[in-house]
Amino acid sequence: MVQESTMICVDNSEWMRNGDFVPTRMQCQQDAANLILQCKLRANPENAVGLLSMANHVQVLSTMTQESGRLFMKLHQLEPQASCFTVSLSFSVFSAADRLILTALGVLQL
């Protein structure tokens, strides 16, 4: 088993609010992120997952952690805002750099 560090980049821009039917794009994105972080954390006890929002203010919602409860809470507190895509990708790489042992970095845009 290989140790992995994964930063999940969540798009909570205005395009996630386009008046979709239930489930909305935001809800589907949250479900997909939940699935990914559960799989990553179950695969190896030393895996770490982080969470980043890609809206008007790029925010690292959670640095690399193994606490699924903290990640779920932060993920479901997201609300749609304006957009800033390129800056958010660079933040995802820099936020993963504080990890001492970084064997693999998965940057995902859902």
C-alpha positions as CSV (number, residue, x, y, z in Angstrom):
1,M,0.0,0.0,0.0
2,V,1.3,3.4,-1.0
3,Q,0.8,6.4,1.2
4,E,-1.2,9.1,-0.7
5,S,-2.0,12.8,0.0
6,T,-5.0,14.0,-2.0
7,M,-6.3,17.6,-2.2
8,I,-9.9,17.7,-3.2
9,C,-10.7,21.0,-5.0
10,V,-14.4,21.8,-4.8
11,D,-16.0,24.2,-7.3
12,N,-18.4,26.3,-5.4
13,S,-18.6,29.0,-8.0
14,E,-21.7,30.7,-9.3
15,W,-22.1,28.0,-11.9
16,M,-23.1,25.6,-9.2
17,R,-26.3,27.6,-8.6
18,N,-27.8,27.5,-12.1
19,G,-31.3,26.5,-10.9
20,D,-30.9,22.8,-11.4
21,F,-33.4,20.2,-10.4
22,V,-32.8,18.1,-7.3
23,P,-30.1,17.0,-6.8
24,T,-28.2,20.2,-7.7
25,R,-24.7,20.3,-9.1
26,M,-23.4,21.3,-5.7
27,Q,-25.0,18.3,-4.0
28,C,-23.7,15.9,-6.6
29,Q,-20.2,17.4,-6.2
30,Q,-20.4,17.0,-2.4
31,D,-21.5,13.3,-2.8
32,A,-18.6,12.7,-5.2
33,A,-16.1,14.3,-2.8
34,N,-17.5,12.2,0.1
35,L,-17.0,9.1,-1.9
36,I,-13.4,10.0,-2.9
37,L,-12.3,10.9,0.6
38,Q,-13.9,7.8,2.1
39,C,-12.1,5.6,-0.4
40,K,-8.8,7.4,0.1
41,L,-8.9,7.2,3.9
42,R,-10.0,3.6,4.0
43,A,-7.3,2.5,1.5
44,N,-4.4,3.2,3.9
45,P,-4.4,4.4,7.5
46,E,-1.6,6.9,6.7
47,N,-3.4,8.5,3.7
48,A,-4.3,12.1,4.1
49,V,-7.0,14.2,2.4
50,G,-7.3,18.0,2.2
51,L,-10.2,20.2,1.0
52,L,-10.0,23.5,-1.0
53,S,-12.8,25.7,-2.2
54,M,-12.4,27.3,-5.7
55,A,-14.7,30.4,-5.4
56,N,-14.1,34.1,-5.1
57,H,-11.7,33.7,-2.1
58,V,-9.6,30.6,-2.6
59,Q,-9.7,28.9,0.8
60,V,-8.0,25.9,2.2
61,L,-10.9,24.5,4.2
62,S,-8.9,21.7,5.6
63,T,-5.2,21.0,5.4
64,M,-4.1,17.4,4.9
65,T,-5.8,15.3,7.6
66,Q,-7.0,11.8,8.4
67,E,-10.2,13.0,10.2
68,S,-13.2,12.2,8.0
69,G,-15.6,14.0,10.3
70,R,-13.7,17.3,10.0
71,L,-13.7,17.0,6.2
72,F,-17.4,16.2,6.0
73,M,-18.3,19.2,8.1
74,K,-16.2,21.6,6.0
75,L,-17.6,20.1,2.8
76,H,-21.2,20.6,3.7
77,Q,-20.7,24.2,4.9
78,L,-19.8,25.4,1.4
79,E,-22.0,27.9,-0.4
80,P,-21.8,29.1,-4.0
81,Q,-19.7,32.2,-4.5
82,A,-17.9,33.9,-7.4
83,S,-15.1,32.1,-9.4
84,C,-11.3,32.1,-9.3
85,F,-10.0,28.8,-10.9
86,T,-6.3,29.3,-11.7
87,V,-5.4,30.7,-8.3
88,S,-7.2,27.8,-6.5
89,L,-5.1,25.2,-8.3
90,S,-1.9,26.8,-7.2
91,F,-3.2,27.0,-3.6
92,S,-3.9,23.2,-3.7
93,V,-0.2,22.5,-4.6
94,F,1.1,24.8,-1.9
95,S,-1.2,23.5,0.8
96,A,0.1,20.0,0.1
97,A,3.7,21.1,0.5
98,D,3.5,21.2,4.3
99,R,3.1,17.5,4.4
100,L,6.4,15.9,5.4
101,I,6.1,12.6,3.5
102,L,4.4,13.3,0.2
103,T,4.5,10.3,-2.1
104,A,1.6,11.1,-4.4
105,L,-0.4,14.2,-4.9
106,G,-3.8,13.8,-6.5
107,V,-5.3,17.1,-7.5
108,L,-9.0,16.6,-8.5
109,Q,-11.4,19.0,-9.9
110,L,-15.0,17.7,-9.4
